[in-house]
Amino acid sequence: MADRRTNTSCSWTRVVGTAIVALGMTMCGGVERSDEDEGAHESTSDQPDVSSLTPESTDEEIMRHMLWVMENQATSSELTKNFPDLDRARAYDIQRLRLEHREQTEERVGWKIGWSNQPDPNVPIDPVFGHIMAADVLEPGELSLDRLIEGDTGIEAEVAFWLAKDLPGPTVTRDDVIDATAEVAAAIEVIKPRVTAHGSDALDWPNRHNHGIVDNVWHTGVILSPNRFSVDDVDFAAETVTVVVNDEPALEGQMSWTMGRDPIEGVVWLANELLEYGYQLSAGDFVITGSVVYRDKVRPGDTATLTYSSLGTMQMSVASAP
């Protein structure tokens, strides 16, 4: 199997600050950003402009653009505008560059699965994976404003698996996953698409998934429950979760919708899929297995309560706007 790793050497100036969440977003080069930050990222003689792309942009230039979007808590239509038919192999190549860049200063601690929810077994699913960095594992409680994108974010009720043994593909089975799992817990993924459609074009499957891969499957953070359980103590076929935001009606999902069976099946898929891209699941990793319930918008001042039938209750709030 050919290794898709691409050697890269690049510098990056991190732009941090909750001021970027402020209102007053404007379009610039296909990227929405705040007016007050307008002059902070103009290209200089020693730093190329990364706020836009062209159809000739290289994988590294695309990666730098998406990092710029991430750091500025913005969204961008540049990827869909210039690469409407991006294929999956290239999407993962660019995600790898993103991971290698962030690993220069941060540790990767886990993996995530996206688009694994299958409430209707007659509808095919198309799961994909992304990575989780230590800096994106958030403390329970209040979500800071710097995790919002253009003033809001989505949340997903998920389940996390911690591994005590390596799970190298390509023949990992359910029994292998159960044997390798040290513990499981409820999790909240903080998630929002940063890649938007160009003009009136729709982001339809499968291109939406491939564009999402480039942006690390929309991941912006994860909150892990401190209440941990043995995998043998959870009946995933019967496990449900409800999500209530403020006093709105509850949203409910079933873990049996994950990969058409349960979250264990998600870890099996991931262990075998990672091999194709030169990775493997290792002892010490954790995996979040995909949305069971999705709430697309929570805003400053909102409170969400997630109630699992056996994994306990999690509550989070979003900081109030200044």
Protein Blocks (a to p, Z undefined) as FASTA:
>chain_A
ZZfbdcddddddddedjklmpghiaceehiacdfklmmmmgccfklccfkbccfkbcfkl
mmmmmmmmmmnopadfklmmmmmmbcfklmmmmmmmmmmmmmmmpccfbdcdehkacfbl
kbccddddddddfklpccehjddfklpgehiacdddddddddfbdcddfkbcfklmmmmp
mbdcddddddddfbdcehjbccddfklmmmmmmnonopabdcddfbdcdfklpcfklpcc
dddehjbccddddfklggoiammlmmmmmmmmmmmnopacdehiacdebjfbdcfbdceh
iacddddfklopadddddddZZ
